[in-house]
Amino acid sequence: MNIALVSRFVLPALLATACLGADFTYTDQTEITGGSMKSLMNLAARFSKQAGAPITTVHRYKDHRMGTFTGDQVNITDIQAETITMIDTKKKEYSVITFAEMAEAMKAMMAKMSGAKKPAKSDVKMEWKISADNTGKTKEVAGVNAKHTILKMQAQGTDPQSGQSGTMAIATDIWTGKVPGYETAQKFNMELGKKLMVSANVNPMMAAQLGESMMSGMGEVAKKMSELDGMPLQSVTRMGMGNVPPASEAPTAAAAPESQGPTAKEALGGALKGLGGFGRFGRKQPKAEEPPPAQPPEANQAAASGILMETTTTVMSFSSEAIDPSLLSVPSGFKQVEHPMKKMR
């Protein structure tokens, strides 16, 4: 073998191919599976069959581009060009926004919501408790042996002026496993995170709005997520106020004690009332003598324990096969329109 020939032509070609990275595709499905929001979705389902239905998304990674495909909507993120392209395949339209323009739009939106020209720094002090525990349990997800980890995040906020405090909690059961090609998605997401944090001073803007303690907590969560062994194949996330147990630690509906708190219907009614009387959806109201429909025990338990929403995301399939570049490009003949977030600037 001619060593000089190998070092001069073959090795550079192999290295260039390795740097490109393999393509990676996976499909997941997300649905609301519990909490007070589930009751709201059940109500909305009476008027629309699509309300509360599982959402299926295809994620495609190729070189410096990533695309998410959900129904008629496609979003393509290009970390090299620093752009996000939104495509509506039904209307045959597309719009483009840069990372910097996105940051400006978010800043303008926050300023408008706060009623100030500049985002005001929050005085609320946040104390974070974040943990990630490997339980040792395993199960098969999408044909892969997955390990179980419980990620808990609890943030207690205290207003130094009034002394009032409140606790928000997120508990997630995550099942991770070794998936060939997933490193492509990992590298892309890490690079994307870096770009977004430095683009148009996004980091200082977020710090001013949320406070240093909030940014610190978010950074700690990101660190815990990066330490997970493998690709997240299934996650069950619960969000609420107070003590929110993960789904794997929550008592079953049969074993749960009778709720002393508001029922799911009462919690839902209160939430709707807070939205400006949306609870009077439609003109026809139920008669006063009609008994309220029975709520499942698990719904009442969720409302009483302060669980606002539980979502479940499961990976259905994955592949390292080559992706057609045209799938991550705007189709020919589509009309370009203004990106909706540019109007916020």
C-alpha atoms as one frame of an Amber mdcrd trajectory, in Angstrom:
protein
   0.000   0.000   0.000   1.250   3.467  -0.868   1.257   5.259   2.525   1.917
   8.626   0.924  -1.119   8.228  -1.349  -3.321   7.259   1.609  -2.215  10.194
   3.738  -2.565  12.654   0.905  -5.928  11.695  -0.606  -7.762   8.925   1.281
  -7.482  10.186   4.880  -8.636  13.759   4.108 -11.654  12.345   2.284 -12.543
  10.084   5.206 -12.164  12.928   7.701 -14.337  15.228   5.605 -17.042  12.562
   5.446 -16.881  12.034   9.216 -17.237  15.758   9.890 -20.473  15.897   7.924
 -22.124  13.480  10.332 -24.831  10.950   9.567 -28.406  11.997   8.926 -30.924
  11.250  11.650 -34.723  11.086  11.696 -37.156  10.280  14.462 -40.906  10.500
  14.922 -42.616  11.176  18.229 -46.132  11.643  19.509 -47.230  14.033  22.248
 -50.569  14.195  24.036 -52.080  15.671  27.175 -52.664  12.702  29.470 -53.688
  14.250  32.771 -54.156  17.252  35.027 -56.815  19.950  34.979 -55.885  20.766
  31.389 -57.014  17.265  30.385 -60.522  18.116  31.566 -60.416  21.295  29.487
 -59.387  19.282  26.424 -62.206  16.812  27.043 -64.635  19.740  27.074 -63.171
  21.191  23.879 -63.364  17.756  22.221 -67.156  18.073  22.289 -66.841  20.838
  19.706 -63.760  19.683  17.790 -62.483  16.127  17.374 -58.953  17.445  16.939
 -58.884  19.106  20.377 -56.731  17.072  22.711 -55.780  14.605  19.976 -52.183
  13.310  19.986 -49.732  15.414  17.958 -47.300  13.530  15.737 -44.061  15.262
  14.738 -41.235  14.124  12.475 -37.756  15.510  13.276 -35.109  15.438  10.542
 -31.418  16.359  11.022 -29.037  16.797   8.108 -25.695  18.649   8.251 -26.447
  22.171   9.563 -30.227  21.961   9.169 -33.037  20.528  11.235 -36.685  20.291
  10.268 -39.817  19.549  12.287 -42.895  18.382  10.394 -46.294  18.545  12.108
 -49.356  18.299   9.896 -49.277  21.156   7.359 -46.587  23.051   9.281 -42.848
  22.686   8.658 -40.105  24.563  10.532 -36.534  24.443   9.239 -33.711  25.709
  11.441 -30.380  26.454   9.755 -27.606  27.045  12.299 -25.155  28.036   9.566
 -27.374  30.753   8.092 -28.892  31.449  11.543 -32.431  31.391  10.184 -35.737
  29.736  10.957 -38.007  29.074   7.978 -41.692  28.409   8.556 -43.533  26.623
   5.737 -47.287  26.188   5.342 -47.699  23.330   2.864 -51.472  23.833   2.687
 -51.309  27.533   1.786 -48.057  27.041  -0.176 -46.436  29.933   1.693 -43.228
  30.369   3.656 -41.582  32.984   5.860 -38.054  33.450   7.180 -36.738  35.035
  10.363 -33.154  35.278  11.610 -32.035  34.393  15.121 -31.333  38.078  15.775
 -34.780  39.138  14.529 -36.374  36.450  16.683 -34.555  37.806  19.737 -35.715
  41.352  18.959 -39.294  40.156  18.538 -39.229  38.327  21.857 -37.774  41.388
  23.574 -40.478  43.608  22.092 -43.187  41.170  23.137 -41.907  41.065  26.718
 -41.714  44.853  26.850 -45.267  45.139  25.582 -46.548  42.645  28.126 -44.809
  44.484  30.969 -45.977  47.868  29.700 -42.431  49.220  29.728 -39.955  50.198
  27.046 -37.376  47.860  28.547 -37.918  44.561  30.354 -37.953  45.219  34.075
 -35.698  43.168  36.280 -37.627  40.818  38.517 -37.197  41.312  42.282 -38.652
  37.916  43.109 -36.101  35.641  44.721 -36.087  32.096  43.411 -34.787  29.061
  45.245 -34.265  25.959  43.123 -34.241  22.298  44.019 -33.259  20.112  41.070
 -32.513  16.407  41.102 -32.073  13.560  38.619 -32.282  10.034  40.016 -31.752
   6.811  38.101 -34.255   4.307  39.507 -32.670   1.225  37.941 -35.929   0.322
  36.204 -35.924  -0.610  32.512 -38.507  -1.160  29.805 -38.635  -1.364  26.020
 -39.552   1.764  24.074 -39.508   1.782  20.256 -37.618  -1.513  20.339 -34.850
  -0.121  22.574 -34.040  -1.094  26.152 -34.611   2.157  28.048 -33.458   3.199
  31.528 -35.679   5.164  33.888 -34.692   8.523  35.380 -36.835  10.861  37.486
 -36.078  14.539  36.949 -37.557  16.889  39.540 -37.486  20.660  39.412 -39.011
  22.787  42.158 -38.821  26.562  42.220 -39.998  28.583  45.221 -40.436  32.269
  44.548 -40.631  34.893  47.281 -41.526  38.552  46.872 -39.261  40.467  49.304
 -41.711  43.385  49.448 -44.907  41.534  50.293 -43.387  38.385  51.748 -45.729
  36.260  49.628 -44.336  33.057  48.198 -45.377  30.271  45.877 -43.943  27.008
  44.586 -43.961  25.726  41.030 -42.927  22.153  40.368 -42.196  20.004  37.331
 -41.651  16.268  37.662 -40.662  14.154  34.681 -40.281  10.415  34.194 -37.698
   9.993  31.417 -36.833   6.732  29.686 -33.552   6.887  27.755 -31.758   4.369
  25.556 -28.852   4.006  23.153 -29.989   4.884  19.614 -27.578   4.770  16.636
 -27.283   8.183  14.988 -28.703  10.189  17.894 -25.337  11.905  18.355 -26.168
  13.896  15.207 -29.186  15.432  16.931 -27.188  16.021  20.115 -24.434  17.931
  18.309 -26.961  20.024  16.390 -28.941  20.921  19.519 -25.803  21.892  21.424
 -24.650  24.162  18.598 -28.129  25.645  18.250 -28.207  26.441  21.958 -24.914
  28.301  21.717 -26.096  30.306  18.703 -29.372  31.315  20.310 -27.734  32.383
  23.562 -25.282  34.758  21.895 -27.526  35.972  19.072 -28.530  39.618  19.589
 -27.743  39.462  23.302 -30.469  36.925  24.024 -28.815  35.865  27.249 -28.690
  39.363  28.842 -32.254  40.021  27.704 -33.513  36.841  29.342 -31.480  37.525
  32.477 -33.003  40.998  32.800 -36.519  39.648  32.427 -36.263  36.487  34.481
 -33.507  37.312  36.928 -30.199  35.647  37.603 -31.744  32.971  39.826 -34.116
  31.878  37.051 -31.284  31.714  34.526 -29.236  29.705  37.003 -32.080  27.233
  37.461 -32.563  26.832  33.728 -28.844  26.210  33.332 -28.916  23.538  36.023
 -31.817  21.759  34.313 -29.942  21.830  31.000 -26.910  20.340  32.756 -28.958
  17.511  34.253 -30.522  16.774  30.858 -27.091  16.602  29.211 -26.021  13.998
  31.765 -28.758  11.561  30.738 -27.414   8.366  29.208 -28.858   8.052  25.703
 -31.794   9.463  23.777 -35.024  10.379  25.591 -37.465   7.833  24.186 -40.416
   8.554  26.432 -41.148  11.297  28.926 -44.146  11.889  31.170 -44.065  15.465
  32.461 -46.268  16.828  35.217 -46.486  20.542  35.957 -48.290  22.263  38.780
 -48.178  24.168  42.038 -46.947  22.819  45.346 -45.766  19.235  45.672 -46.129
  17.503  42.299 -45.151  13.819  42.335 -43.954  12.181  39.105 -46.438   9.842
  37.466 -44.373   6.805  38.502 -44.655   7.759  42.192 -48.270   8.913  42.190
 -50.845   6.642  43.872 -53.251   4.841  41.592 -56.825   6.078  41.284 -58.088
   3.026  43.230 -55.644   3.576  46.101 -55.981   7.357  46.233 -57.903   8.799
  49.225 -61.114  10.647  48.623 -60.321  14.176  47.509 -61.041  16.964  49.963
 -60.159  19.652  47.450 -62.036  20.985  44.415 -63.170  18.546  41.782 -61.744
  18.719  38.291 -64.981  20.356  37.142 -64.745  23.014  39.872 -61.065  23.647
  39.166 -61.826  23.912  35.482 -64.736  26.273  36.089 -62.563  28.531  38.212
 -59.847  28.602  35.570 -62.343  29.441  32.844 -63.916  32.155  34.966 -60.502
  33.708  35.332 -60.243  33.909  31.573 -62.932  36.549  31.373 -66.055  34.443
  31.484 -64.965  31.905  28.900 -66.729  29.366  31.106 -69.970  30.529  29.470
 -68.839  28.888  26.251 -71.764  28.976  23.871 -75.176  30.441  24.575 -76.928
  27.329  25.773 -76.379  26.763  29.504 -77.183  23.559  31.400 -80.285  23.679
  33.576 -79.721  24.302  37.268 -81.401  21.031  38.248 -79.147  18.947  36.005
 -76.539  17.066  38.078 -72.924  17.655  37.019 -71.339  14.845  35.012 -69.285
  12.430  37.071 -65.546  13.003  36.935 -63.051  10.138  36.924 -61.221   9.730
  40.257 -57.838  10.448  38.702 -59.131  13.778  37.335 -60.358  14.852  40.785
 -57.064  13.728  42.317 -55.073  15.792  39.789 -57.123  18.899  40.494 -56.801
  18.476  44.261 -53.034  17.943  44.129 -52.476  21.055  42.016 -51.438  19.242
  38.831 -52.242  21.618  35.986 -51.051  19.465  33.117 -49.493  16.098  32.393
 -48.057  15.431  28.936 -46.620  12.232  27.506 -44.170  12.186  24.598 -43.123
   8.873  23.054 -40.683   8.194  20.225 -42.403   5.966  17.680 -39.531   5.318
  15.261 -36.026   6.473  14.280 -33.636   6.057  11.360 -30.106   6.950  10.223
 -30.929   6.664   6.527 -29.906   9.493   4.193 -32.395  12.373   4.020 -33.378
  13.951   0.702 -32.060  17.564   0.894 -35.242  18.830  -0.774 -37.198  17.911
   2.374 -35.275  20.621   4.236 -35.781  23.297   1.591 -38.674  25.517   0.521
 -40.633  23.786  -2.264 -40.523  25.443  -5.659 -43.383  27.843  -6.401 -44.180
  28.672  -2.770 -44.888  32.351  -2.007 -42.806  34.191   0.573 -44.750  36.193
   3.178 -43.757  38.163   6.268 -42.949  36.067   9.300 -45.636  36.674  11.982
 -43.024  37.368  14.666 -41.476  40.180  12.623 -44.610  42.213  13.196 -43.798
  42.290  16.913 -40.604  44.205  16.207
